[in-house]
Amino acid sequence: MLLALLVFTLNTQPPSGHATWGVDPSWQQALQYCHAEGLQAGVDFALSHGPLGFTRSPYFHPATYWANLAWTLLYGAVLTGAVLGLCSTLTLPWRFPLIAVALLQAPASGDLRLLLVAILPTLWALRSTRGGAWPSLAVCAWLGVLALVKHTLLFLSLPALALLVYKTWRTQKPFALALPLTWLLSHVLAWVALGQSLGAYPAYLGWVKEFAGFYGPGAGRAGPTWELVLGLACLASLGAYALICLRELPEPDERPALAFLIVLAPLSFKMGFVRHDVLHTFQFFGLWLALSPFLLPAERSARRALSAKLTLGLVLLGALTQLSFMRRVHPVARGNTALQLLSGPETLRARELVRMRALKEETPLQRIAEIVGQDPVDVFTFSCGAAILYELNWRPRFTLQSYVAYSPRLAEKNAASLSGDSPPQHVVMAWLCLDQRLATTEDGPALLELLARYELVYRHPSGLCLLTRRAVPRAAPEQLLGSFEPALGEWVELGSLGAGAKSMRVELDLSLAGRLYALALRGPGVFLEVRIKGGDVGRFRLPLPLARSRFLIDPLVRSGKDFQGLFAGELPLGEVEAVRLVPNEVGAWAHADRAKLEVYAAPAVAPAR
């Protein structure tokens, strides 16, 4: 009972806090806004989450508070039940990794907790020897609902469903045939219950495929090499041990669970190390610490027992490397646990409303909120949480935030929201970018539309500014100024193309070896080096899918103050002399011999007289 209480308490965090300018807080609160406004997934917005994605947000939103609280309690209850059920199937020493993750790591990571809420019940159903097919039916229904939370869970549910069918087919064929129907029925009913149109579902699946195909090259980022090597070592040792056990296990009932864990290995690695930062590596090692006991049947033989302990030690070493992050974000450290509910859910809600009003006075958006009133407004690039905090009439573009416009199609959809039939009257610009990218590659086509159709009306010392739609758009020249096919490392001179504003697009394919590398690890990347007058050279990370859409290259924009100057006509044109592409640490062998680089004329703001 004490273990159940601890797991439930630490993994049930009532909604609290408010997003303002942060990346993750903003999209999490944006999903709450989409649910509250009844927006259609795949038609009105697209993100790496589905229409149920709002339930994983830990932040307070007045319109979704009760729904978020209910789902938080449900997630905590399911995780607690799965941990207790699985612990009962393990001998005492092998329970500790699972308990450690449930008490220490899962509460510190919303993504890890969500994965465990899907994976642990599946593992329990695959290992269950009691209840006939009913555990599998219940888990299939649960997975059908969870598939609408995040695209990852949709992909994860498919191999889980196949293995549950395989397990049930051996003994109860009619129930086995009912499992896919159960998944589909729960999936469709949840979709409709969330206010989504069945007609929107095909479009939603199309964008799921788009995000899955472009996430790696669009969002991939290298991190410390030693963590990558440690992660590979964990995967190799666990995978090899699982394969040995799968071949030698005498009991067929144990094979589906091991097969499920082997399927999880490459999936978890791609999730944890394509974007190699502390959040994702924490999630990766936490997941494998939780699952490793089920791969390590120490009672098989003395030799197997030794290899089991060595393998588990390697996973523990990887997990321990994340302790500093865990100390910062654990709910006990933040004082944010289910114990707060003892004061009453309505009391918590009232307290958050008071904090929400106080927070409005601490951000630089107050003056902008007074100017825009209830006119339609959008926020660039990713700080949409501020618009929600001030209860502005937010009219989001398709991807809600700029950095997730990973593909040319997504970027063009965002740009179309500024030139279509119902564009926002105002745009708040807090133009920030991630991962040392060139700032203007974030929503590049949309920025060109902003230059043509909006003008600066207010600027804040912090770099924040407000744009208002022009009655008559500026000239938006699109003529091709030059086309080049440079080799990597070769400078392309732009000075001879004129002194006006310029945009650019880049196409660079991967070589066959590069495609194989991207399949196993993350996609090889490149840097864009920009030489300006005076000889200074700036270096920016250039995600290749983003670069296939036109983005502003001259004048060179590097900060929020530069964006203010861009729309005020204060940045010098013709400053960029040359550009070149330089391979990242992977090397030039991963790319084609030559790139295609096209330079176009771009809209420009005339200097103030």
C-alpha positions in Angstrom: 0.0 0.0 0.0 2.8 2.4 0.8 4.5 1.8 -2.5 1.2 2.3 -4.4 0.6 5.6 -2.5 4.1 6.9 -3.3 3.9 6.0 -7.0 0.5 7.5 -7.4 1.3 10.7 -5.4 4.5 11.4 -7.3 3.0 10.7 -10.7 -0.1 12.7 -10.2 0.6 16.3 -10.6 -2.3 18.7 -10.6 -2.3 21.4 -13.3 -0.3 24.4 -12.2 1.8 27.2 -13.6 1.5 29.2 -16.8 3.4 29.3 -20.0 4.8 32.6 -21.2 7.9 32.6 -23.5 9.2 29.0 -23.2 9.2 26.5 -26.0 7.7 23.4 -24.4 5.4 25.2 -22.0 4.0 27.2 -25.0 3.1 24.2 -27.2 1.7 22.3 -24.2 -0.6 25.2 -23.3 -1.4 25.7 -27.0 -2.8 22.1 -27.2 -5.1 23.0 -24.2 -6.2 26.1 -26.2 -6.9 24.0 -29.3 -9.1 21.6 -27.2 -10.9 24.4 -25.5 -11.6 26.1 -28.9 -12.7 22.9 -30.6 -10.0 23.1 -33.3 -9.7 20.1 -35.7 -6.5 18.2 -35.6 -5.1 17.8 -39.2 -7.3 20.6 -40.5 -6.8 23.6 -38.1 -3.5 22.6 -36.6 -0.8 19.9 -36.7 1.8 19.1 -34.2 3.6 16.0 -32.9 0.6 15.4 -30.7 -3.0 14.5 -31.4 -6.3 16.0 -30.1 -5.7 14.2 -26.8 -2.3 15.8 -26.4 -3.6 18.5 -24.1 -3.9 15.9 -21.3 -0.1 15.6 -20.9 0.2 19.4 -20.3 1.1 20.1 -16.6 0.1 23.7 -16.9 -3.1 25.4 -15.8 -5.7 26.5 -18.3 -9.1 27.7 -17.0 -11.1 26.0 -19.7 -9.4 22.6 -19.4 -8.6 22.4 -15.7 -11.1 19.8 -14.8 -10.4 17.6 -17.8 -6.6 17.8 -17.3 -7.0 17.0 -13.6 -9.2 13.9 -14.4 -6.7 12.6 -17.0 -3.8 13.2 -14.6 -5.5 11.1 -12.0 -6.2 8.4 -14.6 -2.6 8.3 -15.8 -1.3 8.1 -12.2 -3.7 5.2 -11.4 -2.8 3.2 -14.5 0.9 3.7 -14.0 0.5 2.6 -10.3 -1.5 -0.5 -11.2 1.0 -1.5 -13.9 4.0 -1.1 -11.6 2.4 -3.1 -8.8 1.2 -5.8 -11.2 4.7 -6.2 -12.8 6.5 -6.1 -9.5 4.5 -9.1 -8.4 6.0 -11.1 -11.3 9.6 -10.2 -10.5 11.9 -11.5 -7.8 12.9 -9.0 -5.2 16.2 -7.7 -6.5 14.8 -7.1 -10.0 11.9 -5.0 -8.7 14.2 -2.1 -7.6 14.9 -0.6 -11.1 11.2 -0.5 -11.9 10.4 1.1 -8.5 13.3 3.6 -8.9 12.0 4.8 -12.2 8.4 5.0 -10.9 9.5 7.1 -7.9 12.4 9.1 -9.3 12.5 9.4 -13.0 9.0 9.1 -14.3 7.7 12.0 -12.1 10.5 14.2 -13.5 9.7 13.6 -17.2 6.2 13.9 -18.7 7.3 12.1 -21.9 8.8 9.2 -19.9 5.7 8.9 -17.7 3.5 8.9 -20.8 5.6 6.1 -22.4 5.4 4.0 -19.3 1.6 4.5 -19.1 1.5 2.8 -22.5 4.3 0.3 -22.2 3.9 -1.1 -18.7 0.3 -2.1 -19.1 1.2 -3.8 -22.4 4.0 -5.7 -20.8 1.7 -6.7 -18.0 -0.9 -8.1 -20.5 1.8 -9.9 -22.4 3.1 -11.6 -19.2 -0.3 -12.2 -17.6 -1.3 -15.8 -17.1 -4.6 -15.0 -15.3 -7.9 -13.5 -16.6 -7.8 -15.1 -20.0 -8.0 -12.6 -22.8 -9.6 -9.9 -20.8 -6.3 -8.1 -19.8 -5.4 -8.0 -23.5 -8.8 -6.6 -24.4 -8.5 -3.8 -21.8 -5.0 -2.9 -22.8 -6.0 -2.7 -26.5 -8.8 -0.3 -25.7 -6.4 1.8 -23.6 -3.8 1.9 -26.4 -6.4 2.9 -28.9 -7.2 6.0 -26.7 -3.5 6.8 -26.0 -2.7 6.8 -29.7 -4.5 10.1 -29.9 -2.1 11.7 -27.4 1.1 11.6 -29.4 2.2 10.2 -32.7 4.9 8.1 -30.9 2.1 6.3 -29.0 0.3 5.6 -32.3 3.3 3.9 -33.8 4.1 2.1 -30.5 0.5 0.7 -30.3 0.8 -1.2 -33.6 3.6 -3.7 -32.6 2.0 -3.9 -29.2 -1.3 -4.8 -30.7 0.3 -7.4 -33.1 2.0 -9.2 -30.2 -1.1 -9.2 -28.0 -3.0 -10.8 -30.9 -0.2 -13.4 -31.3 -0.3 -14.2 -27.6 -4.1 -14.6 -27.5 -4.3 -16.5 -30.8 -2.6 -19.5 -29.4 -5.3 -20.2 -26.9 -8.4 -18.1 -27.7 -8.7 -17.3 -31.4 -12.1 -15.5 -31.2 -10.7 -13.1 -28.6 -7.6 -12.6 -30.7 -9.7 -11.4 -33.7 -11.6 -9.0 -31.3 -8.4 -7.3 -30.2 -7.8 -5.1 -33.4 -11.5 -4.3 -33.4 -11.3 -3.2 -29.8 -8.4 -0.9 -30.5 -10.1 0.6 -33.6 -13.4 1.1 -31.8 -11.8 2.8 -28.7 -9.7 4.9 -31.1 -12.7 6.1 -33.1 -14.9 6.7 -30.1 -12.2 8.8 -28.4 -11.7 10.8 -31.6 -15.4 11.6 -31.8 -15.7 12.3 -28.0 -12.9 14.9 -28.3 -15.1 16.8 -30.8 -13.2 15.8 -33.8 -14.8 15.2 -37.2 -14.4 11.8 -38.8 -13.9 13.6 -42.1 -10.8 15.2 -40.6 -9.1 12.0 -39.7 -7.5 11.2 -43.1 -5.9 14.6 -43.1 -4.7 14.1 -39.6 -3.0 10.8 -40.5 -1.4 12.5 -43.5 0.2 15.1 -41.2 1.2 12.4 -38.8 3.2 10.8 -41.6 4.7 14.2 -42.5 5.9 14.8 -39.0 7.3 11.3 -38.7 9.2 11.7 -41.9 10.8 15.1 -41.2 11.2 15.1 -37.4 14.7 13.5 -37.5 16.3 15.8 -40.1 14.3 18.8 -38.9 14.8 18.5 -35.1 17.8 16.2 -34.8 20.7 17.6 -32.7 24.0 16.2 -31.6 25.0 16.2 -28.0 27.9 14.9 -25.8 29.5 12.0 -27.6 30.0 9.9 -24.4 26.3 9.8 -23.8 25.7 8.6 -27.3 28.3 5.9 -26.9 26.8 4.9 -23.5 23.4 4.7 -25.0 24.6 2.5 -27.9 26.3 0.2 -25.4 23.1 -0.1 -23.4 21.1 -0.9 -26.5 23.6 -3.4 -27.8 23.9 -5.3 -24.5 20.2 -5.3 -23.8 19.3 -6.3 -27.3 21.9 -9.1 -27.5 20.8 -10.5 -24.1 17.1 -10.3 -25.2 17.8 -12.2 -28.4 19.7 -14.9 -26.5 16.8 -15.3 -24.0 14.3 -15.3 -26.8 16.1 -18.2 -28.5 16.6 -20.3 -25.4 13.3 -19.7 -23.5 11.4 -23.0 -23.2 8.1 -21.3 -22.4 6.3 -19.8 -25.5 4.2 -17.6 -23.2 7.3 -15.6 -22.3 8.3 -14.8 -25.9 5.8 -12.0 -26.8 6.9 -9.8 -23.9 10.6 -10.2 -24.9 9.7 -9.6 -28.6 7.9 -6.4 -27.5 11.0 -5.2 -25.6 13.2 -5.9 -28.6 10.9 -3.8 -30.8 11.1 -1.0 -28.3 14.9 -0.9 -28.5 15.3 0.9 -31.9 12.2 3.0 -31.3 13.4 4.3 -28.0 16.8 5.0 -29.4 15.5 7.1 -32.2 13.3 9.0 -29.7 16.0 9.5 -27.2 19.0 10.2 -29.4 17.8 11.8 -32.6 17.4 14.9 -30.6 20.3 14.4 -28.2 19.7 16.8 -25.4 19.2 16.3 -21.6 15.5 15.9 -21.8 15.6 13.1 -24.4 18.6 11.2 -23.0 16.9 11.3 -19.6 13.8 9.8 -21.1 15.9 7.1 -22.9 17.8 5.9 -19.9 14.8 6.1 -17.7 12.8 3.9 -20.1 15.6 1.3 -20.3 16.1 1.3 -16.5 12.4 0.5 -16.1 12.4 -2.3 -18.7 15.7 -3.9 -18.1 14.5 -6.3 -15.3 12.2 -8.0 -17.8 15.2 -8.7 -20.1 17.3 -10.2 -17.4 16.0 -13.6 -16.1 18.9 -14.2 -13.7 17.7 -17.6 -12.7 18.6 -19.2 -16.0 22.2 -20.1 -15.3 25.3 -18.8 -13.5 26.7 -17.5 -16.7 23.5 -15.8 -17.6 23.1 -14.4 -14.1 26.6 -12.7 -14.4 25.8 -11.2 -17.8 22.4 -10.0 -16.5 24.0 -8.2 -13.6 26.7 -6.6 -15.9 24.0 -5.5 -18.4 21.9 -4.0 -15.7 24.9 -2.2 -14.2 25.5 -0.6 -17.6 21.9 0.7 -17.7 22.2 1.9 -14.1 25.3 3.8 -15.0 23.5 5.6 -17.9 20.5 6.4 -15.7 22.8 7.8 -12.9 24.3 10.3 -15.4 20.9 12.0 -15.4 20.6 12.6 -11.7 21.5 16.3 -11.8 18.6 16.9 -14.2 16.3 14.8 -12.1 17.1 16.9 -9.0 16.1 20.1 -10.8 12.7 18.9 -12.2 11.4 16.3 -9.8 7.9 17.2 -8.5 9.1 16.9 -4.9 11.7 19.6 -5.6 9.1 21.7 -7.2 6.5 21.1 -4.5 4.1 20.0 -7.2 2.5 16.6 -6.2 -0.9 15.2 -5.7 -0.7 16.1 -2.0 -1.8 19.6 -3.1 -5.2 18.1 -3.9 -5.8 17.7 -0.2 -6.7 21.4 0.0 -9.4 20.8 -2.6 -9.4 20.9 -6.4 -11.5 24.1 -6.5 -9.1 25.8 -4.1 -6.2 24.9 -6.4 -8.1 26.3 -9.3 -8.8 29.6 -7.6 -5.2 29.9 -6.5 -4.0 29.4 -10.1 -6.4 32.1 -11.4 -4.8 34.5 -8.9 -1.3 33.6 -10.0 -2.4 34.0 -13.6 -3.5 37.6 -13.0 -0.3 38.4 -11.1 1.9 36.9 -13.9 0.4 39.2 -16.5 1.9 42.2 -14.7 5.4 40.7 -14.9 5.7 40.2 -18.6 6.4 42.9 -21.3 3.2 42.0 -23.2 0.9 44.3 -21.2 1.2 47.3 -23.5 0.8 45.1 -26.7 -2.3 43.5 -25.2 -3.8 46.9 -24.7 -3.1 47.9 -28.3 -4.5 44.7 -30.0 -7.6 44.3 -27.7 -9.7 41.5 -29.2 -8.4 41.8 -32.7 -7.1 38.5 -34.2 -3.4 38.0 -33.4 -0.7 35.5 -33.9 2.7 35.1 -32.1 6.0 34.3 -33.8 8.1 32.2 -33.3 7.2 29.9 -30.4 6.0 32.0 -27.5 2.3 31.4 -28.0 1.9 30.8 -24.3 2.0 34.6 -23.8 -1.0 35.1 -26.0 -2.9 32.4 -24.0 -1.9 34.0 -20.7 -3.3 37.4 -21.8 -6.4 35.8 -23.2 -5.8 37.4 -26.6 -7.9 36.5 -29.6 -5.1 34.1 -30.8 -5.5 32.9 -34.4 -2.7 30.3 -34.6 -1.0 29.2 -37.8 -1.1 25.6 -38.8 1.9 24.3 -36.7 1.2 26.6 -33.7 5.0 27.3 -33.4 7.6 28.1 -36.0 10.4 25.6 -35.1 8.1 22.6 -35.9 7.5 23.6 -39.5 9.9 20.8 -40.4 9.0 20.3 -44.0 8.3 22.7 -47.0 4.6 21.7 -46.9 4.3 22.7 -43.3 6.2 26.0 -43.9 3.9 26.9 -46.8 0.8 26.1 -44.7 2.0 28.6 -42.1 2.7 31.2 -44.7 -0.7 30.7 -46.2 -2.3 31.7 -42.9 -0.9 35.2 -43.4 -2.1 35.6 -47.0 -5.4 33.8 -46.9 -9.0 34.9 -46.3 -8.8 35.4 -42.6 -5.3 36.4 -41.6 -4.5 37.8 -38.1 -4.8 41.6 -37.9 -1.7 41.8 -35.6 1.4 39.7 -35.1 3.5 39.7 -31.9 7.1 39.0 -32.7 9.4 37.5 -30.1 11.6 35.9 -32.8 13.6 33.3 -31.2 15.3 30.2 -32.7 16.6 26.9 -31.4 19.9 25.0 -31.7 22.0 27.8 -33.2 19.9 27.9 -36.4 19.9 31.0 -38.6 16.9 32.9 -37.2 15.3 33.5 -40.6 15.0 29.8 -41.4 12.4 29.5 -38.6 9.2 29.8 -40.7 11.1 31.3 -43.6 8.2 31.7 -46.0 6.0 33.1 -43.3 8.7 35.8 -42.5 8.7 36.8 -46.2 4.9 37.2 -46.0 5.2 39.3 -42.9 7.7 41.6 -44.6 5.3 42.1 -47.5 2.0 42.5 -45.6 2.7 43.9 -42.1 4.4 46.9 -40.6 6.0 47.8 -37.3 3.8 49.7 -34.9 5.4 49.1 -31.5 8.8 48.0 -30.2 9.9 47.0 -26.7 13.4 47.3 -25.4 13.5 43.5 -24.8 13.3 42.9 -28.6 9.6 42.2 -28.6 7.6 44.0 -31.2 4.1 44.3 -32.7 3.2 44.2 -36.4 -0.1 45.3 -37.8 -1.5 44.3 -41.2 -1.0 46.9 -44.0 -3.9 48.1 -46.1 -1.8 47.7 -49.2 1.0 45.0 -49.3 4.5 46.0 -50.1 6.0 44.8 -53.4 7.0 41.2 -53.0 9.5 40.4 -55.8 10.2 36.8 -56.3 12.5 36.8 -59.4 15.4 34.4 -59.4 18.7 36.3 -59.1 21.1 33.4 -59.4 21.3 29.6 -59.3 24.4 27.8 -58.2 25.7 24.2 -57.6 28.5 24.6 -55.1 30.5 21.8 -53.5 30.5 21.6 -49.7 33.0 24.3 -48.4 32.8 26.3 -51.6 31.9 30.0 -51.2 29.0 31.4 -53.3 29.4 35.1 -53.9 26.2 37.1 -53.5 27.6 40.6 -53.8 27.3 40.6 -57.6 23.6 39.9 -57.4 22.7 43.5 -56.3 22.2 45.4 -53.1 18.6 44.6 -52.5 17.0 42.2 -50.0 17.6 38.5 -50.9 16.1 35.2 -50.0 17.6 31.8 -50.6 16.7 28.1 -50.8 19.0 25.1 -50.5 18.7 21.5 -51.7 21.3 19.0 -50.6 20.6 15.3 -50.8 22.2 12.6 -48.7 24.5 10.1 -50.2 23.7 6.4 -49.9 26.0 6.1 -47.0 24.4 9.2 -45.4 20.9 7.7 -45.8 22.1 4.5 -44.0 23.7 6.6 -41.3 20.4 8.5 -40.8 18.4 5.3 -40.6 20.6 4.1 -37.7 21.3 7.4 -35.9 20.3 11.0 -36.7 20.4 12.6 -40.1 23.8 14.1 -41.0 23.6 17.9 -40.9 25.3 21.0 -42.3 26.2 24.5 -41.2 25.6 27.6 -43.2 28.6 30.1 -43.0 27.8 33.7 -43.9 30.5 36.2 -44.7 29.6 39.8 -44.3 31.3 43.0 -45.3 34.5 43.5 -43.3 35.3 39.8 -43.4 33.4 38.5 -40.3 31.9 35.1 -40.7 28.9 33.8 -38.9 28.1 30.1 -38.6 24.6 28.7 -38.2 23.1 25.3 -38.1 21.0 24.7 -41.2 18.3 21.9 -41.0 18.1 20.8 -44.6 14.3 20.3 -44.7 13.8 23.9 -43.5 16.3 25.2 -46.1 14.3 23.8 -49.0 11.8 26.6 -48.5 12.8 30.2 -49.2 14.3 32.1 -46.2 15.7 35.6 -45.8 19.5 35.8 -46.1 20.2 39.5 -46.7 19.9 41.5 -44.5 21.4 39.1 -41.9 19.2 38.9 -38.9 20.6 37.4 -35.6 18.5 38.7 -32.7 15.2 40.2 -31.6 16.7 43.7 -31.9 17.7 42.9 -35.5 14.1 41.9 -36.3 12.9 45.2 -34.9 15.5 46.9 -37.2 14.4 44.7 -40.1 10.8 45.9 -40.0 11.9 49.5 -39.2 14.1 49.5 -42.3 17.3 50.0 -40.2 19.3 47.0 -41.3 21.8 47.6 -44.1 21.0 45.8 -47.4 23.8 44.1 -49.4 25.7 43.3 -46.2 26.1 39.6 -47.0 29.0 39.0 -49.4 29.0 35.2 -49.6 27.7 32.0 -48.1 28.8 28.4 -48.1 27.7 25.0 -46.7 30.0 23.1 -44.3 29.3 19.6 -43.1 28.9 18.9 -39.5 30.9 16.4 -37.4 29.6 13.5 -39.5 31.6 14.6 -42.6 31.1 15.4 -46.2 30.9 11.7 -47.2 27.3 11.6 -45.9 26.1 14.2 -48.5 25.9 14.4 -52.3 28.9 16.0 -54.1 27.1 19.2 -54.8 24.2 21.3 -53.5 21.7 23.4 -55.4 21.4 26.9 -54.1 18.9 29.5 -55.5 18.9 33.2 -54.6 15.8 35.3 -55.1 14.8 38.9 -54.6 12.9 39.5 -51.3 10.5 42.1 -49.9 12.3 45.0 -48.1 11.1 47.7 -45.7 12.2 51.2 -46.9 14.2 53.1 -44.4 12.3 55.7 -42.4 12.8 59.3 -43.6 
